[in-house]
């Protein structure tokens, strides 16, 4: 049974503005109103303002969505990127990420298998394209893909995807060195995914086997190699509102091309199996604040979106998300891609195909 957390962090609401005669709600209202005429690209949110906005609920949240949605429209128009993934190597990871069903200490009941062959990876890519995806990522469990044999399978799969589909190619293969990144780029890889997972101050609660700094270094290496960087994290791991904002601000500094937003969907057998889900309104606030902190970046709704946002999924797109991970996730099921395409069109948005439209 999945539980909702409620607004357990309301004490942090308006942390920097709780003096003076106005009520907290009034102050938040004023802040949201002021954003309507503020150019967020020239006058970015302060940390305190962002934390206040993270606490927006009800009518304040609707007002915030109107503001953040307009920023998305101005910066990115009405296009929505659709990404598909394949879990190309599952389970047996040496790392201990608390949220992950594939972690070394996880007792979750998942499939365990070594790297899929080229044909199977390619078939997954074609199926993603047939479902409407414009991007496709090859994802592997583990600290890194290292062996020459594995790199060569992924290189062949990337070449074939570029040659025989219109998909933009992405990979999430852990901590890679420059040589391997260069090999993948030469094969036609366009984007590399490497999540920060959480804020620097909360990260030690999430993972002890590799550091936050190592993640930043890997992400920077990806950019230095001329690949597009896809980097975001997971919300709802037990972090505070301040830590949510901190992660978004670190991401703004890192400046990835796209920012996946995941919401914890606790899996039985993982360290976080008893963690409560965020409420759907908390999750919409995360998306809206992310849009304001990262105004020109692609914000992609990923794992946990269905169970967390529930009937508010369209609101998250209106709040500023500009992409969806479609189909199944790494170890949990997603809803049929057709339902996402219908939602996008109902909202007046259009799917975006990077390799076709440029
Ligand atoms: S998130 Fe990646 S590195 Fe961490 S445990 Fe899961 S598969 Fe391993």
Boltz pocket constraint, residues with backbone or C-beta under 6 A from the ligand:
constraints:
  - pocket:
      binder: B
      contacts: [[A, 93], [A, 94], [A, 95], [A, 96], [A, 97], [A, 100], [A, 101], [A, 102], [A, 103], [A, 104], [A, 140], [A, 141], [A, 142], [A, 143]]
      max_distance: 6.0
